[in-house]
Every structure is written in C-alpha cells, then in structure tokens.
Amino acid sequence: MRNSTFSQLLQHLKSLTPLQKEKIEDVLHHTDAMDGLSIAINNPETCPHCSSIHYQKWGIRSNLQRYRCNSCNKTFNALSGTPLARLRHKDKWIDFTNDLIESKSIRESARHCGVNKDTTFRWRHRMLNNTKSLTPQHLHGIVEFDETYFLESEKGNHHLKRKPRKRGGKASQRGVSSEQTAVLVARDRNGNTLDAILFKSNQKTLAEVMLPVVDKDALLCSDKKRSYLAFAKTNHLTLKTVVSSAKNYITEEIYHIQNVNAYDSRLKQWIKRFNGVATKYLESYLAWRRLLDTQKNLSAERLLGIIAKRQMICQPLTWT
C-alpha cells in the first residue's frame, strides 16, 4: 500500500462507528492468526501420496496454497497427510494451541475460540495424536523409574458393562487389575522423561519399554519391587533400590526416586483439572503433559508446527 493511501486510511479510521471498529479488529485478528499458521506450517517437502519431490503450485483454496504432483497427478496442500487435514476454522488454531499450552478444558477452549465444544474435543484429540511420538532418544546417567496408577475410566461410554460409579473413588486392590491402569514413568536427572502404559507389570514388559531408550551404562534407581529386581538382573543393569515405606528415601546420599515421584505427583494433579480422563485417551494426555514438561518455552506456532508434521512420510519426532 502506498504511503498516501495509508494516510487516507488512517484519516477514515477516526470516523468509524464502534461496530465498524469491531469488524476491523476481527479482520485484523483473522489476518494475524493466518499469518501465524503460515509461519507454523512449512511447505511440503514431498507429495504425501507417492513421496515424489516433483510438484508444482496448483491454485489456492481455503487460504492455503495447493500443489499438484508431477508423478501421480494428485493435488494436496501443506496439511495433507497430517492430523490437521480437513479441519475447519483455521483462523482459530493459534488460539486453540495456546489453550493446549495453558491446559484449558474443552469447554473453556470452546468459549475462548468461539466454536462448539464438540469442535474443540475433535481438535484436541486430532492435534495430540502426533505428540505421542515425541519421546526421548536416550535416558542416561542416573535413571529413576516407578509406576503410578490411574483408575480405569470409560468416560463418555453410555453402554457400560459394569455399574457406573461416581467421579473419583479408589480401587479395591493395589497394582495392575481390571480397576486400574499402570503407567511406568522413567526419568533421568536431566529431566528427560519416558512413560508408557503397562497392561502387565513384569520384567518382560519393562524390558520392551526401557531397553530401547535407557543407555547400557545408566544407573537405575527404583523401589524393591520384584519385577524391577528381575528386570535389572536379567539385562545386566546396575540397580540401586530405595525402601520408601521404611522412610529411607535416599541411599548413599545420591540415589533416590524423589525426582520421578515428584513428576508422578505433578502429572496426577494436572490430570485432575479435566475431571477424569477416559482410559482410551490416557496415552494422549501422558504425551501432552510430557511435552509441556519438556518444552518450557513452547509457543503456539512451535506446537502447531509439531502437530502438522506428516505421519506418513516423516520419522517420529524425538528430542535428546
């Protein structure tokens, strides 16, 4: 825009009615949101259908550049093949990802973004899908691990196979059962965190989860659960144990599990704000909390960029 035209525009702004000013604010907010979306979403490197690197621009639709593949002749945009494909209200996504960072509830996000609660529910579970692949590549040094438990929840299911219970409650027996889900949490002293849902708590499941990530020379810390001792012995790992029930929280002045227990406490306190999480969605919530705990200065654009990574052709996202 020329300077003279811009000056005329500024003069006209003084004569606008309050309603007209509100409409201009909405247009500017929409433009800023789409600019933020453009920053977060990179141009595609390959065709999501055939992985070809040869494509050309093919018009614009819904404010997004479309492309046509020279190999398979199919069209696509930067969101094709991502969890964000075919979702509407793109100008609200930056606001919604800010809500994810602030851990707002479904209804709070719906009011903030000006959409239906069913829309924010759909967005949450589509957008959290990619965060499940964000896992540490290595746990090294002193690695603490322990299990925490969540009551089995069929929240949202209107055809229960058991008697419904009031929100909250306690399991009738300890450990893994039909009433509880076990979550293994392993954390090193640098804050790298691994978590996984265990359907059985034995040395085999521990090995499947931890061996690909824990360095061979790492020193493990845990309580004296039999499966932990068997896991360390079978896989020739050094394990220091702590007897928390005897109020012996620290062994040899440096070995303890207070780090992982503190994370478990923060995790459970954080999940309480959602008034219960369905067990089928628990993995997504674990990944969400792990992301917030690891990425301290996470911006909406950065989070949206992580979400928009293609699942078909991209390697799993990891951090060190």
N, C-alpha and C positions, 0 to 999 in steps of 0.2 A: 504494500500500500504506500502511495506517495505521501510525503510529509504534509502537503497541503490538504489532501483528502483526510488524513488522520486528524488534522487540526479541526476541520469541519465536523468530523465525527465527535470530537470532544465537546465542541460547542453545542451540538444537538443533545448530548447526554444530559445537559443541565435542564433541559425542558421535558425530560421523560417523566411519566407518571410512575408512582410506586409499583404498579402492576407491570409496566413495561420494564422497569429496572429489574424486577424479579425474574422476568423472562430472559433478560440478557444474562443475569447471573447463572441461570440454568444452562444456557447455551455455552457459556464460558466453562462451567463445571464439566459439562459433557465433553468439551474440546480437551480440557486438561486430562480427563480420565482416559480418553482415546490416545492422547499423546503418551501417557504413562503405560498404556497397554502396548503401544508400538515399541517403546523402549524395552519392555519386558520380553516381548516375543521376537526372537531373531528370525531372519529369513530362512526358509528351509534349505538344508544342505543337499538333500536328495529327495527324490519322489517317494512318498510314503507307500505307494502301491507296488513299485518294482525296484526301488532303491537306485534308480538311474540319477546321474548328476547332470543330465542334459534336459533342461526345461526352459520355458520362456514365459514372460508375463502374458496374462490372458484376461485382462479386464479387472474391474473392482466390483466387489459385492459385499454388502453389509459393512462398508468401510474397511474391508480387508482386501489386500492385493491377492488375486488368484493367479495360478500358474497352470501351464499345460505341458505335460511330459512329452518329450520328443520320441520316447521309446514305446510307451504304452498308450499314448494319446489321452490319458485320463487327466482331469483337472483337479486341483487341490489348492489349499491355502496354507498359511503357516501353522494353523491349528489342526489340520487334518491328521488323523492318527494319534491325537493327544487326548487326554481326559477332558479338554475344553471344547472339543469338536461339537458343533451343533447346539451349543448352549446359547441362550439369548441374553439380552441386556448387557452387552459387553461394556457399556459405559459404567456399569455398577461393579465391575470385577475388582477394581483397585480398592474401592470402599470395602468390599467383602473380604479381600485378602487382609486388609487392615484389621477387620473383625476377627479373622483367624489368628492373627498375631496377638490380639488382645484377649483371645479365648472367650468371645462372646457367645451367648446361647443362640439357638436357631431363631427364636422369636425376637431377640434383641437385634440380630443382624437383619431380619426382615423389616423391622421398623426403621433401622438406620438406612438401609438401601432402598426402601420404598417398594418392596416386592412381596409376594406371598411367602408365607413360611415354608410351604412345600418347595418353592423355588430354592430358598437358602438351604434346605435339607438336601436337595439334589446336588446343589453346588458343593456343599461340604464334602459329601462322600465321593463325588467325582474328582474334586481337587485333591483330596487326601490320598487318592489311590497311588499317585506317583511317590509320595513321601515315604511309603512303606519300603521302597528300595534304597532309601538313604540310611546306610549302615556303615559303621566304622570298618576300615580295612584291617586294622590291627589294634589289639589291646596288648599293651606291653608294660614292662616294669612290674609293679605290684598291682594285681588284678583282684578286686573283691567281687564275690558273687553270692547271691542269695535268692530265695524265692519269696514272692508275695502273692496273695490270693485275692481273687475277686469272685463275689457270688455270681453264679450262673444267672443270666438275665435274658428273658425273652420279651423285652420291652418292644411294644408295637405289634406283637403277635396276638391276634384275637381268638386263636384256637389252641389254647394251652392244653398240654397233655398231663398237667398237674394242677393242683389247687392254686389259685392266684394268691400272692402274698403282698402285704403292704410294702411300700418302699423301704429299703434297708433290710434289717434283720441280720441273723447270724446263722452260719451253717451248724448242723447238728454234730458234725465230726470234723476233725482237723485234716489238713492235707488235701491232696487231689481226690475229688469224688464227683458224683453227679451234681452236687450242690455248688462246687467251687471250681474255678479255673486257675491253674497255677501259671504264674508269669516269672520266668527266670530273668534276673537283671544282673549283668556283669559290667563292672565299671573300673577303669584304671584311674590312677591318681592324676592323670591329665584331663579327666572329665569325659573321655571317650566312653560311650555307653552302648551296650548291646542288650536288647531284650527280645524275648521270644515266648510264645505261649506253649506250654508243655501239656500234652494230653496224658503223658505218663512221666513220673519223676523217677528216673533210673539212670544208671551210668551210660546206657546206650543213647538216650535222648540228649543227655548232657554233652556227650561227645559229638553228636550230629550238629549241635548248636555252636559249641565253643571251639572245637578244634580248628575249623577253618579260619577263625579270627584271632584266637589267642596265640601269641608267639610262644615257641617251644621253650625259650629261656625265661618266660614270665614266671613270677612267683604268685601263687594263688592264695587267697585268704577266704575262709568261709567258716561256718559253724561245723559241728561234728556230725552232720547227717551222714548216714551210712553210704548213701549213693554218691555223695561228694568224695568220701574217702576212697571208695572203689573206683570212681572215675579217675582220680589222680594217680592211684596205684597202677591201674591198667594201662594208662597212657604215659607213665613215667614222668609225671609233672610234680613239681615241688608244691606242697600244700601246707600252709600254716592255719591251724584251727583256733577258734575262739569259742569259749563256753559262755554265751551271753546270759544264760539262766543262772549262772553262778556269779554274775556281776563281774566277770573277768573280761572286760571289754577290750583290753589291749594286751597283746603278747609281745614280749621282748621290746617293749616301748614303741614299736613302729607298726606292728601287724594288728589290724583291726578290720571290722566291716562297718564302721560308722559312716563311711562315705556312701556305700551302696544303700544302707538303711535310711540315710537322710534322703536319698533320691526316691526311694520307695515311699517315704512319708510325703514328700512333695507331690509325687505322682497321684497318690490316693486323695490328697487334699484338693488337687487340681481337678480331678475327675468328679468330685462331689458337686461342683458347680453346675454340672449337666443333669443333675437329679437322676442319675443312673444311666449306664451305657449298655446297650444290647451286646451280648457276648459276640455276636457275629460281626460287630463293628469294632470290637476291642483292639484288634491289631492296628486299625487306622488311628485310633486315639493314642495308642502307645507311640506310634511313629510321629504323630502330631506333637506330643509332649517332648519326645526326644529331639525333634527339630528345634523347638523353642528353647530347649535347654542348651543345645549345642551352638546354635546361631544366635548369639546375644544381640547383635545389632541388625536383625533381619528387617529389611524394608518390604513394602508391598510389591514393588517391582521385582525385587530379587525372588521373593516367594512365588510370584506369578511365573517368573522365568523357569523356576524349578518345576512347577506344576506343568508347564507347557512343553516339557521335554517329551519327545516321541518315544512311546514304549516299543513300537515295532522294530525300530532300526537303531536305537541308541542303547549303549551299555548302561547297566544300572548305575545310578548316581551314588557316589561314595565320597566320604571325606576322611582325611587322615587325622 
